[in-house]
Structure formats: structure tokens, C-alpha cells
Amino acid sequence: MPPDTAAPVTEATDFLARHPAVRAIDVLLTDTSGVLRGKRVEREGLAAVYERGLFLPGSMFALDIQGGTIQATGLGFDEGDADRPCLPIVGSLVPTPWLGEGVAQVQVSMYEADAITPFYGDCRHLLAQVLQRFEALGLTPVVAVELEFYLVDTARTAAGLAQPPRSPKTGRREYRTQINAMADLDEWSAFLEEVDRVAALQNVPATGSLAEYGPGQMEVNLRHGNDAVRACDEALRLKRLIKGLALNHGAEATFLAKPYADMAGSGTHLHVSLLDRHGHNVFSSAAADGSPLLHQAVGGLLETMADGMALFAPNANSYRRFQRESYVPLQPSWGVNNRGVAVRVPYSGPTDRRVEHRVAGADANPYLLMAYVLAGIHHGLVRQITPGTRTDGNAYRDERPELTLPHHWPVAIDRFARSTFVREALGERFQRLYAITREGEMDNYNAQVQALDHAWYLQPL
């Protein structure tokens, strides 16, 4: 069994010996939408999961956001909704304190029936395959993930919409915008302290929190590391623990890209640098915009960006986030110390030069986002692509319509489905699977009659 995924059974027996109160374990598989799915097994059954795997249907990767199987993928009734083994990921068996001391969790990855061949629909395997291309170049990506999210009230408005939560200290509902406000962090300090504590228990390297623009909007950053697959495992654990702990503090955490029409959206930002075989950062340079190899990486990211929008913005709500002067890039642009561009070279010392990819929403699947970004960087390096003129100042001022990224869901899906680069980077089978699942979800979404239909069109017609 592949050492990067299949954990030895001793990991389970050692964990249970250290946690005698644990009676049940949530076995978690990440689908293409980034949703954690799976089963809860009893303590006595955990060893069997490690030895033989947990059997789940391949249709787990053919689901829309509501859990319905998109039959056109061929992974539903066409193959009898066949099960495949899902094997535990090393180091992912951890406590879940928000559920009580009797429950733990472990993440798994899906294989074919031989328990050796990676299942083509599992996004974690796609990322591992992209990383192999960097090994051939003698390079190791060093990555960090930044996640933005909102705390919202557990109760919806009369119209069924989200609303800011009441402050745990004052009881007031805040609607203002206040970036980096320490007062906002103070009001939710008990929640954030518990996020830090539980992240440490789950081996999630959270490095700090800050208040973002919107009311109840926050960001938690993960420490950089040289294992991109593990970084995404940790990001999924972080999302789950944030959501679980928020409920225990009287609020609900959401990674929806655009919860409020008139407030900032939530994004996932990736920081990437590359180390050579000697541990030297090949992006390092005394120049603020980095080395020639950094420029090539940026060139690859910009050239492939439009084809990947269906990954960066995976659902109908995702595209509401793309608005002018909202710190969300609308074009494949780059710049230095500029938060309006798509690929930013952050302010840093010469040895810490890196790129920051700023396009994706908080709703993006971390494995798919990471795989696509790294594939774009690899594309730029092997083809020595130049990024063109960098953007200084207001990135929204001199927009070029012919370069605008796809800002409509059907356009993004169609471009993804037709892309030669996507086919080469992620494989033809996965390209088809992802496009069909998103098309199916889009068709189901568009078939719904919503309150806005009546508000806008009922009376005039």
C-alpha cells in the first residue's frame, strides 16, 4: 500500500490505548466539492478500517453539493454503485473535543479494489500526481493555506438568509465593516482560543487569526510546510474543527464564498515557494519581484488561470464574490505587495520570496486548488513563460475585457471541460467527471423556482 496514504494498524491501536474514552470514530472522505463524507465506526471496528479499508461507493465523487449522485458520470447505477476501499491517511487519527471525549476522527483516501491503485476521482491522489512532476525537476513546493470564513447566527432572517451573530459579550448584532479590528477578535476570543487549542490537538499548524472586512468574518492561517498533500489534509481538519467549535459557541461558521451581497466575500489564498535539492528557495532574489524562476511560475499561473475557474469558484454562489475593488481579482494579473492582483508577490525578505494565489473562494476544494495552482507553476517553469507587465497601483483601473476571467458558472464549466491544459494536468477522466458533476449541479440549481423569481417577475408578467 502506498506509504503516503495507508497508515499502519499500530497507529490505531496506539491511539485507542492513549484515548480509552473514545467509543466511536468518524471516518472522513473528501468529495470533489470539499465536503467531508463517510461513516462513524465503533472503537472495535477501527483496526479493520486500517487493515482492509472502509468500503464506500465511488459515487462519493459524483455527488452534487446536496449529496445527490449525478448519474451521467457513470459512477452510480451504471456500475452498480460499486464500493471501493478507503484507506486511513497517516497522522489524521485525532480527537474531536467539540463532540466530546468519546468521539475521534480519521481521514481516508479511496483506492481501486486492489487497495493499491489510486481511484482517479479522489482529488488527493491528483495532487500527489502533480507533485511527482516537481520531483522530476528536483524541486519541492513549500506551501501555506489561508482560509477566510464568516461566523453567522444559527437563526436565519425571515427571508431565510444568513445574518451576523450576536456578540457573546454585548449581545448586539454587528453589521459594520472593520478590517483587523482587535475589538472584534476580543469579542470572540474564547472561540479563537479554543480553535488554537484544538488545532494543536489535531496536529493542525494554525499560526494566527485576524478579523476580516465583514461582520463576523475572520481568517485563520496555517504554517508553511514542504508537504502540499498534508497541508490540504490539515486545511480540511481546520475547516471541520472551526465549524464544530463555532456551534459550541452559539454561532455557525460558513465557508460560503459570498454570504452577504453587500459585504466582502471569503477566499482561500495559497502561498507557494520552491526549494531545490539543497534546500535553497529558487524564488529568492534581492529584487522585490523575485527571481527569473518566480517570474516563470507567475507566467504559468496567469496563462492557465481562466481554464481553472470552475475549480476556484465551484458553485453558483462562488461567482457573486467577483466584484470590482473587493480584493478579489477579475483578471489574470500579477504584482508586488498588491492585494488587488490575482498573483501577488508578498512583501518579504530576499530568502522568503513566494507567490500568493488570490483567486479562489473559501468554498474551493483545497486538494483541487493546490493541484491546479502547482500544475500552473510547473507549466510556467518547463515552458519558461514570461508573465508580462506587472500591475502597480489599482488593479481594477486598467482592465482589459479580453483578459477577464470567466465570471459566470456555465462559462467556467465549459472552459474547464474543453481545456487541453486541464486534460494534461488532471487527466481526461477526472476532467470529464468534474465537469459533469458541476453541470449536473448547475442544472439542478437552475431548475429551482426561487423567491426572487416571484419578487422580480410574478406581477409584471
Secondary structure, 3 states (H helix, E strand, C coil): CCCCCCCCHHHHHHHHHHCCCCCEEEEEEECCCCCEEEEEEEHHHHHHHHHHCEEEEHHHHHECCCCCECHHHCCCHHHCCCEEEEEECCCCCEECHHHCCCEEEEEEEEECCCCCCECCCCHHHHHHHHHHHHHHCCCEEEEEEEEEEEEECCCCCCCCCCCCCECCCCCCECCCCCCCCHHHHHHCHHHHHHHHHHHHHCCCCEEEEEECCCCCEEEEEECCECCHHHHHHHHHHHHHHHHHHHHHCCCEEECCCCCCCCCCCCEEEEEEEEECCCCCECCCCCCCCCCHHHHHHHHHHHHHCHHHHHHHCCCCHHHHHCCCCCCCCCCCCEEECCCCCCEEECCCCHHHCCEEECCCECCCCHHHHHHHHHHHHHHHHHHCCCCCCCCCCCCCCCCCHHHCCCCCHHHHHHHHHHCHHHHHHHCHHHHHHHHHHHHHHHHHHHCCCCHHHHHHHHCCC
